[in-house]
Amino acid sequence: MINRRTLLAGLLACPVCATAARADSAHWSYEGHGGPEHWGELEKGFQACAVGTQQSPINLQGAVRAETSGPALSWKSAPFKVVNNGHTIQLDAVGDAGGAEMNGKRYALRQFHFHAPSEHAVNGQRTAMEAHFVHAAEDGGLLVVGVFMVPGAKNDAFATLMAAAPKTAGSAPLSAPLDPTALLPRDRRLYRYEGSLTTPPCSEVVDWNVFAAPLSVAEGDIATFRAIFPMNARPLQAVNRRFLLQLN
């Protein structure tokens, strides 16, 4: 039997398959009858959204300082397809975009996408947006890197993405290869914890690594995203008995 972890990794590696899977599953949204408080009721496969004990996002507060290192990122410039999937603007890697390595395991960068406001909070405070860089290992393990985003100086890479973002459901290739490292903050301190996908099916298969320092982007580019998706952030979830680490 194919377990859910392996299935998720396969969907991340195959954007066409992922689109088909979303089409076959129950409709979900960020408000109303399909909103987060009802996700666990919409479909049997979504039950983790309601009963899971390691759900994401969380409030990043009370972290324990640790000497261990975070993921070693080796992203590289690559072609990407920009997609409006009805829930966010997502960039699907077309070919090899590099990846990450942690604890001897190698993960490939499959896609990255955005949420407004940020899904994670720091000491109860959310930022304007958050980017999630989704990686998959051959064994099905998932590693997600989170980057907070705040209004400030223009970021050319984010500006390019927002200029190309479809206003309605659909996709288009970027006109030139993109280097995802342009969307990372200079300060590489981060939080790490074990959690879940922040959208249905909310599977608890994610190693979360969220940078503490935010990335500055133009306020107008944030407005462009929020004109398409005014709010696409899941409410904060209980930390329960998990360890939250802060890495230097």
C-alpha positions, 0 to 999 in steps of 0.5 A: 500500500502507498502511504500518504507520505509517499503519495504527497511527495509524488504529487509535489514532484508532479504538478499535473497529478497534484492539480488532478488530486485537488480537482477530485477532492472536496472543495475547501477554502479559507472562510465559510462552509469550506473554511479551516474550522470545517476542513476535517469534516469535508472528506475522510482524508482530511481528518488530520485537520481536526484531530491531528496533534502536530498541526501547523502553523503555530505561534513561534514562542518559547523556543529552546536554543539549540546548537544543531544546524538547520538545512543546508540549502543549495537552490539554483537558478531554474525555469519555473511555472507560475500558477494560480491554483485557486488557493495561492500563487505557486511557482512549480520548478521545471527541472532541477532547482536544487534542494536542501540537505539535513541530517544526511537526507537530500530533499529536492525543491519542488515548488514555493508559494505564498500566504497573506498574512503570514501563517506562522506568528512570532510572539503572537505577531503575524507579518504581511506575508509568508513564503513556503519553499516545499522540498521532497525526499525520495522516501517521501519526507517533506521539508518546508522552509518558511520566510516571513515577508514585510513591506519595505525595500523592493525585492526584484525577484518577488516583483517579477513573480507578482507581475507574472501572477495570473489573476484567475486560475491558470498558469504561465511560464516565467520569461526567464529562469529564477534564482529562489535564493533571491527570496531569502533573508540575509539573517539565517537564524531560524525556528525548527519544529515537526508539523503538518501541511497547512492546507488539506489534508493537513498530513503531519509529515513536515519538518518545518524550518522558518527563518526568524528574520523577515524579507523586505518586499515592496508594499505594492507587490504585497498589494498585488498578491492580496488583490488576488488572495486577500486572505489565505492563512490558516489559523494558528494551531496548538503546539501541544507537546512538541519541541520548538528549537531556535537555531543560530 
